[in-house]
């Protein structure tokens, strides 16, 4: 496994942990917006990973 993929994986894991923590603290009223942001983040990470891999 290349080091860059390991670093990206660690950063994504850290972002998910922080996001889940903030979602729990804010409560269920903001869950819809949080899910949109999380989905957008996943799509962005996938696109960036694809672009990096294709070069």
Backbone bond lengths (Angstrom), bond angles and torsions (degrees), N, CA, C in turn:
res aa  C-N    CA-C-N  psi(-1)  N-CA   C-N-CA  omega(-1)  CA-C   N-CA-C  phi
1 X - - - 1.455 - - 1.527 108.57 -
2 X 1.315 117.15 125.70 1.465 119.82 177.55 1.529 111.25 -64.25
3 X 1.312 115.25 150.96 1.456 121.16 -178.07 1.531 110.72 -62.92
4 X 1.330 117.01 -35.90 1.468 119.53 -178.30 1.527 111.07 -62.76
5 X 1.324 117.74 -39.99 1.466 120.50 178.68 1.525 110.82 -67.07
6 X 1.315 116.82 -36.43 1.458 120.77 177.79 1.524 110.69 -64.74
7 X 1.324 116.53 -43.87 1.468 120.88 179.22 1.527 110.47 -63.88
8 X 1.333 117.27 -44.33 1.464 120.86 178.50 1.530 110.04 -61.56
9 X 1.304 117.72 -43.14 1.461 121.22 178.62 1.521 112.36 -61.35
10 X 1.326 116.92 -41.64 1.469 120.94 178.97 1.529 110.48 -65.75
11 X 1.338 116.70 -42.15 1.461 120.09 179.53 1.530 111.84 -65.74
12 X 1.323 116.81 -39.91 1.470 120.13 177.57 1.522 110.28 -64.96
13 X 1.320 117.42 -42.47 1.461 121.08 178.20 1.525 110.64 -61.22
14 X 1.325 117.49 -43.25 1.467 121.23 178.64 1.529 110.76 -63.35
15 X 1.324 117.12 -41.13 1.463 120.73 179.30 1.530 111.06 -64.68
16 X 1.319 116.91 -40.08 1.468 120.39 178.95 1.523 110.43 -65.36
17 X 1.323 117.36 -41.88 1.466 120.78 179.97 1.525 110.46 -63.21
18 X 1.327 117.15 -45.07 1.462 120.98 179.40 1.526 110.36 -64.27
19 X 1.333 117.43 -41.46 1.458 121.05 179.94 1.526 111.73 -63.91
20 X 1.309 116.78 -43.83 1.463 120.16 179.55 1.526 110.07 -64.08
21 X 1.318 117.03 -41.07 1.463 120.64 178.73 1.530 110.80 -61.28
22 X 1.329 116.61 -46.07 1.462 120.06 179.88 1.520 111.37 -65.41
23 X 1.319 117.32 -36.15 1.464 121.21 178.36 1.529 110.57 -65.03
24 X 1.315 116.87 -41.58 1.463 120.88 179.13 1.524 110.35 -65.23
25 X 1.334 116.97 -40.38 1.458 120.56 -179.32 1.531 111.06 -67.32
26 X 1.319 118.34 -40.43 1.469 121.89 -176.88 1.517 113.02 -76.83
27 X 1.292 117.86 -26.64 1.451 120.39 177.97 1.522 112.64 97.18
28 X 1.328 116.00 175.67 1.469 120.83 -173.69 1.530 114.31 -72.74
29 X 1.330 118.74 -13.61 1.462 119.95 -176.49 1.527 112.25 -66.23
30 X 1.317 117.79 -23.45 1.462 120.91 -178.95 1.522 112.46 -106.56
31 X 1.303 116.63 15.17 1.457 119.73 -175.00 1.524 112.60 -66.24
32 X 1.329 119.04 -36.05 1.462 121.48 -179.64 1.517 111.93 -61.24
33 X 1.313 116.92 -48.20 1.462 120.91 177.88 1.513 111.99 -64.65
34 X 1.320 115.77 -39.04 1.464 119.97 179.44 1.524 110.88 -64.80
35 X 1.327 116.71 -37.93 1.463 119.59 179.49 1.520 110.78 -68.07
36 X 1.333 117.28 -37.39 1.466 119.96 176.26 1.525 110.76 -63.92
37 X 1.317 116.81 -43.42 1.464 120.60 179.27 1.523 110.14 -64.76
38 X 1.326 117.33 -43.66 1.466 120.51 179.87 1.526 111.14 -63.64
39 X 1.329 116.67 -42.15 1.467 120.35 177.96 1.518 111.59 -63.46
40 X 1.324 116.27 -42.30 1.468 120.48 176.94 1.513 111.69 -62.51
41 X 1.342 116.25 -39.60 1.462 119.78 178.76 1.523 111.22 -64.57
42 X 1.319 116.84 -40.38 1.472 120.11 179.44 1.522 110.28 -64.05
43 X 1.327 116.87 -43.10 1.460 120.23 179.24 1.525 110.67 -63.80
44 X 1.335 117.08 -43.01 1.471 120.42 179.11 1.525 111.78 -62.54
45 X 1.316 116.80 -43.17 1.467 119.98 179.30 1.520 110.22 -63.83
46 X 1.331 117.22 -40.48 1.464 120.27 179.53 1.529 110.81 -64.33
47 X 1.337 116.92 -42.68 1.469 120.38 -179.65 1.524 110.45 -65.80
48 X 1.338 116.86 -44.84 1.472 119.55 179.81 1.528 110.16 -63.61
49 X 1.324 117.05 -41.77 1.466 119.99 177.80 1.510 112.26 -62.08
50 X 1.322 117.34 -39.97 1.468 121.15 177.89 1.522 110.75 -65.23
51 X 1.333 116.36 -44.76 1.456 119.53 -179.74 1.527 112.74 -64.04
52 X 1.325 116.20 -40.70 1.465 120.29 178.30 1.526 110.36 -65.00
53 X 1.329 115.88 -41.76 1.461 119.94 -177.92 1.527 111.58 -68.98
54 X 1.335 117.37 -31.98 1.464 119.26 -176.81 1.530 112.66 -76.70
55 X 1.339 117.43 -17.36 1.466 119.46 177.81 1.463 110.65 -84.82
